[in-house]
Amino acid sequence: MGDKPVLSVFIGQLAVSGGDHALAVHGLGSCVALVLCEPRTGMGGLAHVLLPGSRPRTDTTTDLPAKYAASALEALRSGLCDLGAKPAHLRAGLVGGAKMFESEMDLETGVGARNVDSLRSILRDQGIPLATDETGGRQGRTVIFSLPECRLRIRTLRGGWTEKDLR
């Protein structure tokens, strides 16, 4: 991963790649990094999801395609299919969804938990297998998604780096 170009993905944004890249999210809290990978081709993408569910009609934001879980997954899937990925071969990973502040509701009902539940449900409904799920808890995370290997590196403040393979 050392010499690859790294593209940082900010809140509500997403990126897809069919090449030798790393996609990163730094400082994830209650947001969730949704990653999709097509292991046969090494294509993949990452969305930095801010809120659960679908975009309400009253939200007219157009510059944040990954703000909501449902639109994030659809945009990520569409972008990968545009590159030639086959939907039946996609695998997913979720990272984040932590409870970051004491003022938040309990771990099961805070925005982080709702983000995770929303994405799990949408992935299940679309038949996309969840290859790794590093969610919840009370620590922020940094995520680096390396392509074409479909490998996640996840760092927590107290736990250091771990690696997960989406293949």
Buried (B, 14 or more C-beta within 10 A) or exposed (E): BEEBEEBBBEBBBBBBBBEEBBBBBBEBBBBBBBBBBBBEBBBBBBBBBBBBBBBEEEEEEEEBBBBBBBBBBBBBBEBBBEBEBEBEBBBBBBBBBBBBEEEBEEBEEBBBBBBBBBBBBBBEEEEBEBBBBBBBBBBBBBBBBBBBBBBBBBBBEEEEEEEBBBE
